[in-house]
């Protein structure tokens, strides 16, 4: 049986590419988070979808 997964639309604005990595802003559901690397971007997406400290099943 398949559990329902969280669905969300993100807007990613890449403002700079410095030291071979992206920096910019992530917007979703009226929340804006800044990121300084691709890793921070993915963590920000995860946080917006599942909340801090929660692990998707």
C-alpha positions as CSV (number, residue, x, y, z in Angstrom):
1,X,0.0,0.0,0.0
2,X,1.3,3.4,-0.9
3,X,1.3,6.3,1.5
4,X,0.3,9.8,0.4
5,X,3.4,11.9,-0.2
6,X,3.8,15.6,0.4
7,X,3.4,17.7,-2.7
8,X,4.7,21.3,-2.9
9,X,5.6,23.8,-5.6
10,X,9.0,25.6,-5.3
11,X,10.3,28.7,-6.9
12,X,14.1,28.7,-7.0
13,X,15.9,31.9,-7.9
14,X,19.6,31.4,-8.6
15,X,21.2,34.8,-7.9
16,X,24.9,33.9,-8.1
17,X,27.2,31.1,-9.0
18,X,30.3,31.5,-6.8
19,X,33.0,28.9,-6.1
20,X,31.2,26.5,-8.5
21,X,28.0,26.4,-6.4
22,X,24.6,28.2,-6.5
23,X,23.4,30.9,-4.1
24,X,19.9,32.2,-4.2
25,X,16.4,32.1,-2.7
26,X,13.8,29.3,-2.4
27,X,10.2,30.3,-2.2
28,X,7.2,28.1,-1.3
29,X,3.9,28.8,0.2
30,X,4.8,32.5,1.1
31,X,8.0,31.4,2.8
32,X,11.4,32.5,1.5
33,X,14.7,30.7,2.5
34,X,18.1,31.7,1.3
35,X,20.7,29.1,0.4
36,X,24.4,29.2,-0.3
37,X,25.0,25.8,-1.8
38,X,23.1,23.0,-3.6
39,X,23.1,21.0,-0.3
40,X,21.5,23.9,1.6
41,X,18.9,24.2,-1.2
42,X,18.0,20.5,-0.8
43,X,17.9,20.8,2.9
44,X,15.6,23.8,2.7
45,X,13.2,21.9,0.4
46,X,13.2,19.1,2.8
47,X,12.5,21.4,5.7
48,X,9.6,23.1,3.9
49,X,8.1,19.8,3.0
50,X,8.5,17.8,6.2
51,X,9.4,20.3,8.9
52,X,12.6,20.5,10.9
53,X,13.7,17.2,12.5
54,X,11.1,15.1,10.7
55,X,12.2,12.3,8.5
56,X,10.1,11.3,5.5
57,X,9.0,7.7,5.6
